[in-house]
Amino acid sequence: MPSRYAGNISQDWEPVVLHKTKPKSGDLRDPKAVNAALRAGAQVQAVKKFDGGSNKKGSASAQPVVNARKLDEAEEPAAFERVPADLRLAIQKARVEKKMSQAELAKQINERAQVVNEYESGKAIPNQAVLAKMERVLGVKLRGKHK
């Protein structure tokens, strides 16, 4: 028969403490995790980001920014300068001579067809970058004095 130790029996193991890892920020935004937290009654923080969900960038094709203070101080509402009639006709004439549609010109200058339409109808606010692209593709001078 095996003999047993008759002395003082003690446990010399250290207690082991397991810690949960903190959830990652991506996991916290997961819709399933948010719904589970709402069901459990936990506090959920929602932060609305500035310009969140919009697809706008500060690009050259954006409308010019007008100082809000100047608008407030102005007696009359500010009117933006539109495409002059001679520029509209010059764009249209050059495009027709090249036998291009508005959509084809827009594709060549890497803009939407609506932009070309607005320039030819006089609704657009002149943008030097767009006019430069049109000059390059159409081979005519559009910026500066017309006539």
C-alpha positions, 0 to 999 in steps of 0.5 A, spaced: 500 500 500 502 506 498 504 511 504 501 517 505 504 523 507 502 524 514 505 531 515 502 538 514 498 538 508 498 545 504 496 548 498 502 553 495 498 555 488 497 562 487 490 564 485 490 566 478 485 572 476 483 572 469 481 579 466 477 580 460 480 584 454 477 591 453 472 590 446 475 594 440 472 600 438 470 596 431 466 591 436 463 597 439 460 600 433 457 593 431 449 594 430 449 587 434 453 589 440 449 596 440 442 592 440 445 587 445 447 593 450 440 597 449 437 590 451 441 589 457 440 596 459 447 599 458 448 606 456 450 607 449 453 613 447 451 616 440 455 622 437 453 625 430 459 627 426 460 634 423 458 633 415 457 625 417 454 622 411 455 627 406 459 626 400 462 633 399 469 635 399 472 641 398 474 641 391 475 646 385 468 644 383 465 647 389 461 653 389 465 659 392 465 660 399 462 667 402 464 669 408 458 669 413 459 675 416 459 679 410 452 676 408 450 678 415 452 685 414 450 686 407 444 690 406 441 686 400 442 678 399 449 677 395 448 674 388 453 670 385 456 671 378 453 667 373 456 664 366 455 670 361 451 669 354 457 670 350 461 665 354 455 660 353 455 661 346 462 660 345 462 653 349 456 651 345 459 653 338 466 650 340 462 643 342 458 643 336 464 644 331 467 638 334 461 634 333 460 632 341 454 632 345 454 635 352 455 628 355 461 626 351 464 633 353 463 632 360 466 625 360 472 628 356 473 634 362 471 629 367 465 632 370 458 630 370 454 632 364 449 636 368 455 641 369 456 642 361 449 643 361 449 648 366 454 652 363 451 652 356 444 654 359 447 660 364 445 657 370 453 655 373 457 659 377 464 660 373 469 656 375 476 657 372 478 650 373 472 647 369 473 652 364 481 650 363 479 643 362 473 645 357 479 650 353 483 644 353 478 639 350 475 644 345 481 648 343 478 655 344 479 660 349 474 661 354 477 665 360 478 672 359 475 677 355 470 674 350 467 677 343 
